[in-house]
Amino acid sequence: MVFRLIKEYGLSYAQVKEVMDISQNTIETHMKLALKKLKMIVDSYYNSSK
């Protein structure tokens, strides 16, 4: 949800913090995890298409 609010809806971290009532650190953690998962998916796709 954090990733979608930031990347798809263009909200800032501060806006997400207010909307979801979570800390800045929690937002950063969720973003890191989401980006790590996306990277794994892209890498897997790239490696399987060789």
Secondary structure, 3 states (H helix, E strand, C coil): CHHHHHHHCCCCHHHHHHHHCCCHHHHHHHHHHHHHHHHHHHHHHHHHCC
